[in-house]
Amino acid sequence: MKFTFIKIVFCLFLSIAFGNQLFAQQSASSQKLSLSDAIQKGLSQNFDIQIEKRNIEISKNNNDWGQAGRYPTINLNATQGNVYNNVVNPAAFQQGTVLNNNIVPTLTLDFVIFDGFAVNITKQRLANIEAQSAGNTRIVIENAVQGIIRAYYNAVLANELINIFKQALDLSRDKYDYVLFKKSLGNAVTGDVLLEKSNYLTDSSAYINQQLIFRNALRDLNVLMGEIDMNKTYELTDKLSFNDINYSLQELEEKMFATNANLQTLAITQEILKNDIDLRKGDRLPRVGFSLNSSYNINRQDLSKAIFPDGRPRDNNVARNLNIFGNLTFTMPIFNGGQINRSIQNAQILEQNGLTRIESLKNLLRRDLANNFDLYNLRKQQVKIAAENKVAAQTNLRLAEEKYRNGSINAFDYRILQENYLNIAFNEQQAIFNFIDANTILLRLTGGITAEK
């Protein structure tokens, strides 16, 4: 059992040494990365953002007068036909084989002179669809930016906890060395040594585990930034900091209703529904169109193998025929079973649904803003409490160390105070992270997350 325990100790020591060496190598080769740099990387490399940007390109291509139907359509068609006739009839005027082939090119032009203002309405609808696509892209961008901010500070938090674990590990090592020194002087027993060794190994394991958590946090950040190399490491230059900002709920609500991305995109969708109503109303108006058609028929008849009653051969026949005509059409709907009226009514109902959907979203946004406003203020107080608690814990731990060294308290009590300080230090960093996250949510709700960074 003694040999097994020594092996465990040796393996843990080796893991700590290897972990420290690997972490140091990564830090030495890491590039500096600020939060602003991370957001810029995400805006240019994030896969979801790239997809939405291409969707904007599609809507831009469609937002054209030609797509709306303003310009005429011109088509060129050509038909080539072949006929083989073999006549064996004594009563027929012509005997033998006759070959006929022809080619008919046709040029057509169709132009809508008036279609109930559908062209103008459709063009406006295409412009609204482009704006809607841009709004959807903005929503995706805000989601990505919020995710990057959270992932960045989560990695910062993980790194800060590494430093706290390192402090605890150094303290445990000092205590372990101290108790070994006391034992060499005869002032400590084997049980004291094993206790401090156990504490040191426990802190070593926690330190190694936190390094893994930090590496995983960097991988999460790489995914959101669109980095292909998942193991790419960085020196994060922005730290967890507490910026005490006092918000007004009324001002935040006014800003939210004016700039919230989801609300603005839904308002554009409402404009598209209005366009649909105008299009349906336009079906009541007459349609005036003009078409121009031109065809040129070339027909060739091969009579070289034909037999005529007089026995004389005939020359081949070639006929040409040019046709040009123009038509003006006028269409006025009189009655179609009430289909137009029903389509208008349905479009108006959809518009009312859209208005209700906007009011519903406003109501949800009011609730979310109020909840997160209270959460923001709560976490602000938690940061202040955690900071004061940490100062008290630091002082208490320093006094406890003096008492431990002069024998006023035992190792168990000192370990409890040490763990209490660690928990309080963790809580302070977590409180700052939670405060930053709450502030980010407020910025997202009020449409300022992309303008902020």
DRENKOL-974964 format. One record per residue (C-alpha): residue in three letters; x, y, z. Coordinates in steps of 0.05 Angstrom, whole numbers, plus 5000, padded with zeros to 4 digits. Each point is the difference from the previous one (the first is absolute). Layout:
! residues N
alaXYZ;...
This chain:
! residues 453
met500050005000;lys505750465016;phe503149874931;thr493250134966;phe499250665036;ile507050214978;lys498349834928;ile493750435004;val503950585029;phe505349934946;cys494849994944;leu496550615027;phe506650385007;leu501749804928;ser493150234976;ile500850675034;ala506950104970;phe497649794931;gly493850445006;asn504150605020;gln504949894943;leu494449924949;phe496350615026;ala506550404998;gln501449784929;gln493050194978;ser500550685033;ala506750134967;ser497349834931;ser493250325009;gln498150644963;lys496850575037;leu492550044992;ser495650565025;leu492449965003;ser499650494941;asp504749554959;ala495849395017;ile493650354977;gln503350234935;lys502449294986;gly492949755012;leu496950514955;ser504549794942;gln500649255014;asn493849765038;phe496449494956;asp492950225017;ile501750724983;gln503149794934;ile493649634981;glu495750615017;lys504450464961;arg499049564939;asn492550035011;ile500550754997;glu503649944933;ile494149584974;ser494950525023;lys504150554969;asn500249634934;asn492549925002;asn498750735016;asp499950224928;trp494950314952;gly500949414953;gln498149525056;ala493950435014;gly497749964927;arg501150704974;tyr503849804937;pro497449624940;thr501649284986;ile503149814934;asn500549284976;leu503049704938;asn497449324978;ala501849574940;thr496549394973;gln502849534947;gly495449494967;asn501149434950;val494749614960;tyr501249384957;asn494549824949;asn500249384956;val493949994952;val498249364963;asn493150154971;pro498549974925;ala494450505009;ala504550515033;phe502750594961;gln506849905032;gln503649345011;gly506449815035;thr503750315060;val499450725023;leu504150295057;asn497750625037;asn504050375054;asn499050675031;ile502850465053;val495750515037;pro503650515045;thr495350405044;leu501350635040;thr494950205053;leu499750615045;asp495150075058;phe499350645040;val495350175057;ile497650724992;phe495850015063;asp498849465052;gly496550355057;phe506650305028;ala502549295014;val506950164974;asn501150585048;ile497049625058;thr504249384985;lys506350434996;gln498550305068;arg498649305027;leu506849764974;ala503350595034;asn496549825065;ile502249284993;glu507250244992;ala499250425063;gln497049405036;ser505949584980;ala504750535027;gly496050005065;asn500549255006;thr507550064989;arg500450525055;ile496549525047;val504949454983;ile505850495009;glu497450215068;asn499349285021;ala507149854978;val502950625034;gln496349845065;gly502649294996;ile507250244987;ile499750495059;arg497549455046;ala505149494975;tyr505750505004;tyr498650195072;asn498649285017;ala507149844977;val502550605039;leu496349745061;ala503049314991;asn507050314995;glu498950425063;leu497949375037;ile506549674978;asn503750565035;ile495849915063;phe501249254999;lys507450154991;gln499950445062;ala496649445039;leu505049504973;asp505950435019;leu497150085069;ser498949255008;arg507249884977;asp502650495051;lys495949675055;tyr502449314978;asp507350245001;tyr498850335067;val497149375032;leu505849594972;phe504850505033;lys496249955065;lys500249244998;ser507550024989;leu500450405064;gly495449525036;asn494350505006;ala495249634952;val497749294993;thr498949574938;gly492550145001;asp501350754991;val504649864941;leu494949544967;leu494550525010;glu503950554966;lys502249534945;ser492749824987;asn498150744998;tyr505750144952;leu497949434954;thr492750225001;asp502050714980;ser504649724947;ser494349604969;ala495450615001;tyr505450434967;ile501049494943;asn492549934990;gln499250764995;gln505250034945;leu495849514960;ile493850435012;phe503950604973;arg502249634938;asn492849784987;ala497650725009;leu505050224947;arg497449474953;asp492950265010;leu502550704983;asn503549744937;val493549684976;leu496250665007;met505650384965;gly499949514943;glu507149765012;ile501649324968;asp505749855048;met496349815064;asn506449975041;lys502150714983;thr501750365065;tyr500150745018;glu502550485052;leu493450335019;thr501550745012;asp493150225026;lys498949825073;leu493849925042;ser498550705023;phe494250315037;asn497350634967;asp494550285043;ile495050314951;asn493350265024;tyr494449884950;ser493150304997;leu494649484985;gln495850514963;glu505850234956;leu501949274986;glu492849854980;glu499750594952;lys506549804969;met497849284995;phe493650184962;ala504050444953;thr505949554984;asn498549285019;ala501949564941;asn494449505007;leu494850555005;gln502850384940;thr500149374958;leu492849845019;ala498050714980;ile503149884931;thr496049354995;gln493850425014;glu501750444940;ile500449384956;leu493049805024;lys497550694979;asn503149904932;asp496249354993;ile493450365014;asp501650524946;leu501749454951;arg493349655013;lys496250664992;gly503650114934;asp496649374974;arg493650414994;leu503250474949;pro500449874925;arg506249724965;val502750304936;gly505349634961;phe503450024933;ser503149434961;leu504050004936;asn501249364961;ser504349904938;ser501249344963;tyr503849834937;asn498249344967;ile504849684950;asn497249374967;arg504049584951;gln496949454957;asp504649484967;leu496849754935;ser506149654971;lys497049315011;ala492850184983;ile496649754935;phe495050434963;pro495249794944;asp503850394946;gly506449665021;arg503850665006;pro504150125064;arg498250585044;asp504450505037;asn500149995075;asn495250495032;val502350505053;ala494650425034;arg501250585048;asn494750315043;leu500850595049;asn494650145052;ile500050605047;phe494250165046;gly498850415062;asn494549915051;leu497350465054;thr496349645056;phe495350285052;thr497649585058;met495050245051;pro497749535056;ile492450015007;phe498449405043;asn504149405022;gly495849725057;gly502550505052;gln507249744997;ile503050704999;asn495950235060;arg501849385039;ser507450084984;ile499750735024;gln496449795064;asn505149455014;ala505850494989;gln496850505048;ile499249455052;leu507449834993;glu501650735010;gln495950015064;asn503749385023;gly506550364986;leu497950595043;thr498049535056;arg506749654994;ile503650675008;glu496050175062;ser501449305028;leu507550094988;lys499950695033;asn496649705060;leu505249445005;leu505650514991;arg497250425057;arg500149395045;asp507049784979;leu502750715009;ala496950065070;asn502649325020;asn507050134975;phe500050715027;asp498749725070;leu505049444988;tyr505250524979;asn499050405064;leu500149375042;arg506549764970;lys503050695010;gln498649955074;gln502749295000;val506650244971;lys500750535054;ile498449505055;ala504849484971;ala505650524996;glu499050195074;asn499549285019;lys506549844964;val503750565037;ala497549725066;ala501949294980;gln507050224979;thr501150335068;asn497249405037;leu504449524961;arg506250425014;leu498550015074;ala498549264998;glu506849864968;glu503550365058;lys495849615050;tyr501549354965;arg507550125001;asn500050185073;gly495549415017;ser493850385021;ile495649614950;asn500949314971;ala500749794928;phe492749814993;asp497550695020;tyr505150334955;arg497849564941;ile492850205012;leu501950744997;gln504249884938;glu494249664964;asn495450555023;tyr504650524968;leu500349604936;asn492449964996;ile499350755013;ala505350154947;phe496349564951;asn493550335016;glu502950694988;gln502449814930;gln493549654985;ala496150605024;ile503850474953;phe498849514943;asn492649975015;phe499750765003;ile503350074932;asp495249484972;ala494050385027;asn502650644971;thr501049654932;ile492749775001;leu497650715013;leu504250254942;arg497149454956;leu492850175018;thr501150744987;gly503549894934;gly506750265023;ile504249375003;thr503250094932;ala501050755011;glu503149895068;lys505949584976;
